[in-house]
């Protein structure tokens, strides 16, 4: 997971270059990762207030729900006995 978010997600987020300049599919993939969705959402809200942001909010909320689910599931694990 760490590799997905930091090693792959940061370059593909679209912060330094627009997603359209990445090879086919990689730019779109980066926009579905949390950092890419967040950067795109902030850009749209700041520069294009009338632009549709629903899909970006859904993407961020899906990652939030996945993170909350993983935290809850980790609480159900029994601790290892020493």
DACOR-V506415 format. One record per residue. N is the residue number from 1. PHI is phi in whole degrees, -180 to 180 (* if undefined). D_LAST is the distance of its C-alpha to the last C-alpha in Angstrom with 2 decimals. Layout:
BEGIN
N,PHI,D_LAST  N,PHI,D_LAST
END
This chain:
BEGIN
1,*,27.35  2,-62,27.62  3,-62,30.17  4,-64,32.15  5,-79,32.53  6,-95,33.06  7,-77,34.38  8,-98,36.49  9,-68,36.97  10,-64,38.36  11,-66,41.22  12,-88,42.10  13,-70,42.08  14,92,45.75  15,-75,45.55  16,-84,47.35  17,-129,49.33  18,-66,50.42  19,-58,48.65  20,-69,52.01  21,-88,51.99  22,-84,48.86  23,-57,49.26  24,-50,49.80  25,92,46.86  26,-71,44.58  27,-65,46.17  28,-68,45.86  29,-61,42.22  30,-64,41.49  31,-76,43.07  32,-95,40.56  33,-88,37.61  34,-57,36.88  35,-66,38.50  36,-64,41.55  37,-66,42.09  38,-67,41.74  39,-63,44.17  40,-65,46.62  41,-64,46.46  42,-63,47.14  43,-64,49.95  44,-67,51.56  45,-67,51.36  46,-72,52.75  47,-101,55.53  48,-132,56.28  49,-60,55.74  50,-87,57.48  51,-70,55.34  52,-73,53.13  53,-121,49.47  54,-60,48.14  55,-64,46.34  56,-68,44.61  57,-64,43.42  58,-63,42.22  59,-62,40.29  60,-66,38.57  61,-68,37.84  62,-66,36.38  63,-66,33.94  64,-64,33.14  65,-64,32.55  66,-63,30.34  67,-64,28.21  68,-64,28.01  69,-63,27.10  70,-65,24.23  71,-66,22.92  72,-64,23.30  73,-67,21.64  74,-69,18.58  75,-72,18.35  76,-82,18.37  77,-68,15.21  78,-82,12.34  79,-68,9.22  80,-73,6.37  81,-85,3.77  82,-79,0.00
END
